Every structure is written in structure tokens, then in C-alpha cells.
Amino acid sequence: MHLRSLFVALSLLLSLPALAGSPPAFISTLETGHPLAGKVWDPQTKAFVAIDELVRTSAAADVVILGETHDNPDHHTLQAWILRHLIAAGRKPAVAFEMLDSSQREALARHLRERPGDDAGLGAAVEWEKTGWPDWALYRPIADAALSAGLPILTANLSKDETRQLTKNTFPAAAAHHLGLDKPLPPVVQQAMEREIKSSHCDMLPDKSLPAMVQIQRARDSVMAHAIVDGIAARKSAVLIAGAGHARFDRGVPAHLATIAAGHKVFSIAFIEVQSDKNLPAMYADLYETEQLPFDMVWFTPRSQREDQCEAFRRHMEKKKLGQ
């Protein structure tokens, strides 16, 4: 190789982020021996990719959306791991959380102002224990990564009052317009979202409640997208921590960003729990009613131990009927 060619090759190599190294060991114990567990899949090329490639692609994006299963601890440790690598690559993104809503904004700002590096106390400061999300300890590694690097943390969800207004059709018209809710969805998308919501609630929701639930889902996606836009304005890049359904690029947060933040490179990663009867990545597209998985990358993980979700939801619905 000529000296000039060697110099160019070395320069290109040095310009890339450092190799990612091994991700943290899995915590969950179900399906750890599954052939997909720990592998990264690119649905567009229909090929497995190296974790180093996923990290490099993330570092080149303006927005990275990290879609999780909320109660899976591995998803949170991987989110924190990716965030630390983005920081090491020179990115200083704002970090938006679906789990933090507009009613917590003031308490969050006060905590970050008065105790800027205190990730342990952040949960108590925003009264996390009252929100219904999994324990703050699961999300603390992400907050630690952000606060250790001096990154801002942003709220990215509707408050309970705003959600109630959408349910009762009393949401302010100006706010609905800002979020794009005054534009009806194409019927095929509306119907698909209604099916998805009904299925995710174990087919126990009455059909009459589904249109309002779709509006709430759309509003949440839009609020997250606007939080990302705020993050880009403040820090030139942003990371969103959210459920995997919000990371899908066909109708989730990336679809809203294509309208309100066109020109910015968005990269969505979904962490998906493996299933014993699905040994090929393409089999998981059925979970999203699509021909291929609607994410830029998918990272397969073991499953978390949990109680039967449908049984828990059945008990919840019974309590509501009894007015408890």
C-alpha cells in the first residue's frame, strides 16, 4: 500500500468512534440460550450486524430512539450502555424520558438545578413511585449516564390531566393542532392502531374506547417528538427512552419527526424479548402487523420474569367495575 493511501486509511479509522467492546451481561434468565438472544438485526438489509456497527451508526445520528420493554432490566442497562458510548463518541445529547410527564417538569428542573449530579434522588424528587412505572432503580443507570456527563433530562409525555382531557374529548383545540391531532389518520392506520391497542390490553377493552386510546397514543408520540425537537435545539442531538412501540418508524415518534424535524437523521433501536417459538428475526414482524420489523435496528434479549399480564389486567378491570 502506498504511504498516502495508508495515511488516508489510518485517518479514516481514527475518525471513527472507538470499538464498543462487550455489552453488559444479561440479567434476565428466561430464554438466555435462545439463538437470537444478544444478536442485532438490521430489518432493511435482513442481516445480523456487529454491535460495533450499531454503536457507530447511533453516534452518527441526530436522534437515537431506544425502544424498550418497560420491566426488562436488560433493556435499561443496554440503553445506558449505548448512551455512554454516544457520549464517548463526542455526542452530548438531551435525554428525554417517556416516563416523565409535563406535570413533573417543575420538580425535575428544580432537582437538576439544586442537585445536578444526584441520579439516586431524582426518582424521589419527581415522585416516581406514584407514577405506576417500574421501579426507579431500573432507570437509574440511564440517568446516571446522563447526569455524569452533564446532559439535560427532559419530560416527554402527557400528564394524567391531559390524558383525561383526551379521553373526555375536552383537550384544547390549539394543543390538538400543535400535536397534529386535528388531522384524521388514514382508515387503514386507524384500524391497525385500534387492533394493536386492543390486543395489548388482552382484548378486554370495549370497542367504543379504542378511538380515544388511539388519540392518546398519537398525542404521546407527538409529545415525545416535540421533546426531541427541543433537545436538538438545546444540544444538537437527542436520545429518547420509550416503549418499543413508540420507536417504530412507520407510525411512531420517527413518523412525527419526519414532519416536524425533517432533515435530521433519526435512528431507532428496539430491544425485543425473544420467544421460544420464534427462532428467526422475520417471525417477530407479526407482533407489529408488518412484513418486516418497523425499526432501524433490533437487539434481541432474553425475557424478563413477570406475572401473567392479562391476568393482572383482568383484576384491574374488575376493580374498576367495582369502583375500587
GIBELTA-V88843 format. One record per backbone hydrogen bond with DSSP energy under -0.5 kcal/mol. NH is the residue of the N-H (numbers start at 0). CO is the residue of the C=O. E is the energy in kcal/mol with one decimal. If there is no record, write none. Layout:
nh-><NH	NH>
co-><CO	CO>
e-><E	E>
//
This chain:
nh-><5	6	7	8	9	10	11	12	13	14	15	15	29	31	33	36	37	38	39	40	41	42	45	46	48	52	53	54	55	56	57	58	59	60	61	62	63	64	65	65	66	66	67	69	71	72	74	75	76	77	78	79	80	81	82	83	84	85	86	87	88	89	90	93	94	95	95	96	97	99	100	101	103	104	107	108	109	110	111	112	113	114	117	118	121	122	124	125	126	127	129	130	137	138	138	139	140	141	142	143	144	145	146	147	148	148	149	150	153	155	155	162	163	164	165	166	167	168	169	170	175	176	177	178	179	180	181	182	183	188	189	190	191	192	193	194	195	196	197	198	199	200	201	202	203	208	209	210	212	213	214	215	216	217	218	219	220	221	222	223	224	225	226	227	228	229	230	231	232	233	234	235	236	237	238	239	240	241	241	243	245	246	246	247	247	248	251	252	254	255	256	257	258	258	259	260	263	265	266	268	269	270	271	271	273	274	277	282	283	284	285	286	287	288	289	294	295	296	297	298	299	299	300	302	311	312	313	314	315	316	317	318	319	320	321	322	323>
co-><1	2	3	4	5	6	7	8	9	10	11	12	302	28	30	33	299	35	48	297	46	40	41	41	39	49	49	50	51	52	53	54	55	57	264	264	237	266	63	239	64	268	241	67	68	70	71	71	72	73	74	75	76	77	78	79	80	81	82	83	84	86	85	236	151	93	238	153	240	96	98	156	100	101	103	104	105	106	107	108	109	110	114	116	117	118	120	121	123	122	126	127	134	134	135	135	136	138	138	139	140	141	142	143	144	145	146	145	94	96	99	158	159	160	161	162	163	165	164	164	171	172	173	174	176	175	175	179	181	185	185	186	187	188	189	190	191	192	193	194	195	196	198	197	200	205	206	206	208	209	210	211	212	213	214	215	216	217	218	219	220	221	222	223	224	225	226	227	228	229	230	231	230	61	93	63	95	65	239	67	242	242	243	243	244	293	247	245	251	251	252	253	254	255	255	256	260	263	62	64	296	66	269	298	300	277	274	279	280	281	282	283	284	285	284	292	267	267	40	269	38	297	271	29	307	308	309	310	311	312	313	314	315	316	317	319	318>
e-><-2.5	-2.3	-2.4	-2.5	-2.4	-2.3	-2.4	-2.1	-2.6	-1.4	-0.6	-1.0	-1.3	-0.7	-1.4	-1.0	-2.8	-2.6	-0.6	-3.1	-2.8	-0.7	-1.7	-1.3	-2.0	-0.5	-1.6	-2.3	-2.4	-2.6	-2.2	-2.2	-1.1	-1.4	-1.7	-2.3	-2.2	-2.5	-0.6	-2.9	-0.8	-3.4	-2.6	-0.5	-2.1	-0.8	-0.8	-1.0	-2.1	-2.2	-1.9	-2.3	-2.0	-2.6	-2.4	-2.3	-1.7	-2.3	-2.2	-2.3	-1.6	-1.7	-2.5	-2.1	-2.8	-0.6	-3.1	-2.3	-2.8	-1.1	-0.5	-1.5	-1.9	-1.0	-2.7	-2.6	-2.3	-2.2	-2.6	-1.9	-2.7	-3.2	-1.9	-1.4	-0.5	-0.6	-2.1	-1.7	-1.2	-2.9	-1.8	-2.1	-1.8	-0.6	-0.7	-1.7	-0.5	-0.9	-1.7	-3.0	-2.0	-2.2	-3.2	-2.4	-0.8	-0.7	-1.4	-2.8	-2.6	-1.3	-2.5	-2.3	-2.4	-2.1	-1.9	-2.1	-2.2	-0.8	-3.1	-0.8	-2.4	-2.4	-2.2	-1.8	-1.1	-2.7	-0.6	-1.0	-0.6	-0.9	-2.5	-2.8	-1.7	-2.6	-2.2	-2.3	-2.4	-2.5	-2.5	-2.7	-2.5	-1.0	-1.8	-2.9	-1.7	-1.7	-1.4	-0.5	-1.7	-2.4	-1.9	-2.1	-2.3	-2.8	-2.7	-2.5	-2.4	-2.4	-2.8	-2.5	-2.2	-2.5	-2.1	-2.1	-2.1	-2.2	-2.1	-2.7	-2.3	-1.8	-3.0	-2.5	-0.6	-2.3	-2.7	-2.4	-2.9	-1.7	-0.6	-2.4	-1.4	-0.6	-1.2	-0.5	-0.6	-2.2	-1.8	-2.7	-0.7	-1.2	-2.4	-1.8	-0.5	-1.1	-2.3	-2.6	-1.8	-0.6	-2.5	-3.2	-2.2	-3.0	-0.7	-1.8	-2.6	-0.5	-2.1	-1.5	-1.8	-1.3	-0.8	-1.1	-1.7	-1.1	-1.8	-1.6	-0.9	-1.8	-2.2	-2.8	-2.6	-0.6	-2.3	-2.1	-2.1	-2.4	-2.4	-2.0	-2.0	-2.5	-2.1	-2.2	-1.9	-2.0	-1.7	-0.9	-2.6>
//
